[in-house]
Every structure is written in C-alpha cells, then in structure tokens.
Amino acid sequence: MNSFSRIIQAAKSSKPKKIAVAAAQDYDVLKALKEAVKENICLPILVGDKEKIIEISKEIDFDLSNIEVIAVSDDNEASRKAVSLVSSDQADVLMKGLVDTSVVLKAVLDREIGLRTENVLSHAAVFTLDKYHKFLIVTDAAMNISPNYKEKKQIIENAISLSNSLGVNTPKVAVVCAKEKVSSNMQATVDAQELVEMYNGGEISGCIVEGPFGLDNAISKEAARIKGVSGQVAGDADILLMPNIEAGNILYKALTYFSHSESAGIILGARSPIVLTSRADSDSVKLNSIALAVICS
C-alpha cells in the first residue's frame, strides 16, 4: 500500500464503521464525511450544533436522511457525547470536528466515559511525498509535549501498529535529532541511544530502530552516504520519531504547506483510533484520515 487511494479502497473492503463526530458543524468535516459515506467507508453520527450541521449539509448537498444528528450546542458536552458513543460501543471511531483538540482529549482521557488505556496516546501523521518513495509516518506532532525515552518507546509501538495496517511488517524507525552523534548536551540524542539499546536488547520488537539521525540522513541515502551514516534505516525510514512536539508540529506543517503532499492524521493508543486533524486541514486530508482510522480500527 503506497497511496491514499489504496487506503480508501482498503477501507471500502470492510463493513462501514460508525464514526462519532464531536462538534460536526464544520464545512470541511462534513464534505469529507459526505465523500466517506458515498464511498461506503463509514456511517457518521453527527454531534453538535444541529441547525448549523443541517445548514452546511444543505449547502454541500449532503443527504442526512439516514444519518443520526444529535443536538448538543456546547463543545465540551458534544465532545463528551461523541466519546461516550465510542466507549459504549455505539460507534467504532471518534472524530474531532470544529472544536479545540484539548477539549476533545479531555473527554477522551476522562476516567468515567473516556477511551484511555494503559498506553501512551500519540499522534501520527502519514504523508505521501513527491520526493520520497513510500509512506512516511511522522510522530508525534500534536499530543506529547516533551516525552522521555520510555514514553518514546510507546510512541514507537503505536506507530508500528499503524505501519502494520499500511502493509509494512517491519518498519524502519529513525530517531530524529539535530545531529547524528550522541551528546550529553542534547537530551534527544541520549534518548535515541537509550531507544537503540532497548531495541538491541529485545525490549522493542516488530521494527528496526536506529539513531540518532539528522532529518536529512534519515530520508536521503545520498545525505547518509556523504555524512558517513550507515545502517538499515539510513535514507529509508518508514517512521520518523521526532524529539518533541515543536519539532514534530513544525515538520508536519512544513510538509503540508511547502511540499506537494497528501496526508492524514490520527491518535493512537486509545481504545479506538481517533481522527484528529487541524481545523485548517482540507476536506481531502480529513477524508484520508477517516479512511486511515477505519483500516486501523
């Protein structure tokens, strides 16, 4: 699998999943859901401002006659309702609509109605890029602010499961830092060393972990050759483990706005996948994310 069209095809091959959408009154969210319904990928349950949902749906010619719309005007309550639909098994996937990420995640992490597990929750973005030969997973751009090496281990494990869903059985994980050598002055490089030792000791399995890498030699064989960086991952990474949320978020937005790319974004590690994209992301990114969550669910 190497394109989002194939992800959409894979999502169509199974029974449509029910997706609970928190604060669904958003133009691009509803456009994406309209296409997902047309492709028989999902059956949405729309939670939020019912009048606005109906108004936007009429504008984009989205037929709601067979779709449940639950009227909840407050974003906090809409998020809690959507999360409770998933936690009570009335829906399979959660999707963020026109609401702050923090509001949705507060409901997700609620001990009474939430979707938390013992795992660290992490964001993963999947990209197709003109100048890269396969899917590229970037993690974490939206969830974990400054994870330590133990939390990074779990972020890797979440990304492995996603990579497996994309048909990659043994993904190559590049631990990305600002330089390729371990330095006590750069905690990210020390974390990289710890993660590689954990991998070599069998504590991380189902993948290949190497690092520290600079971004260039993680994705460019030529850059790796010039800098003398060797290994199975060099220039051929499937997963870029970013050092912190600033680096991950900036790379995510740089790839989105400076390159010809397609992308999708979901939260992993919860009881079910969570479609979580930026409010500024296009309807095509949201559709890709819906399809990605469906194949992961």
RAMOKA-V198076 format. One line per field, one symbol per residue. ss: DSSP state (A for helix, B for strand, O for the rest). phi: phi as a letter, one per 40 degrees, with the letter a starting at -180 (. if undefined). burial: I if it has 16 or more other C-alpha atoms within 10 Angstrom, else O. Layout:
ss: ???
phi: ???
burial: ???
//
This chain:
ss: OOOAAAAAAAAAOOOOBBBBBBOOOOAAAAAAAAAAAAOOOBBBBBBBOAAAAAAAAAAOOOOOOOOBBBBOOOAAAAAAAAAAAAAOOOOOBBBBOOOOAAAAAAAAOOOOOOOOOOOOOBBBBBBBBOOOOOOBBBBOOOOOOOOOAAAAAAAAAAAAAAAAAOOOOOBBBBBBOOOOOOOOOOAAAAAAAAAAAAAAOOOOOOBBBBBBBOAAAAAOAAAAAAAOOOOOOOOOOOBBBOOOAAAAAAAAAAAAAAOOBBBBBBBBOOOOOBBOOOOOOOAAAAAAAAAAAAAAO
phi: .aaccccccccccbcdccbcbcfccbdccccccdcccdcgcabcbcbicccccccccccbgccccbbcbbcaccccccccccccccccgcabbbbcbcacdccccccdccccbcbcbccccacbbbbbbdbbcadbcbabbabccaccccccdcccccccccccccgbcbccbbccbcacbcbccbdcccddcccccccccgcbbgabbbicbcdcccbbcccccccgcbhccdgaccbbcccacccccccdccccbbbcbbaaaacbhccacbcbbccccccccccdccccccccc
burial: OOOIOOIIOIIIOOOIIIIIIIIIIIIIIIIIIIIIIOOIIIIIIIIIIIOOIOOIIOOOOIOOOOOOIIOIIOIIIIIIIIIIIIIOOOIIIIIIIIIOIOIIIOIIIOOOIIIIOOOIIIIIIIIIIOOOOIIIIIIIIIIIOOIOIOIIIIIIIIIIIIIOIIOIOOIIIIIIIOIIIIOOOOOIIIIIIIIIOIIOOOOIOOIIIIIIIIIOIIIIIOIIOOOOIOOOIIIIIIIIIIIIIIIIIOIIOOIIOOOOOIIIIIIIIIIIIIIIIIIOIIIIIIIIIIIIIIIIO
//
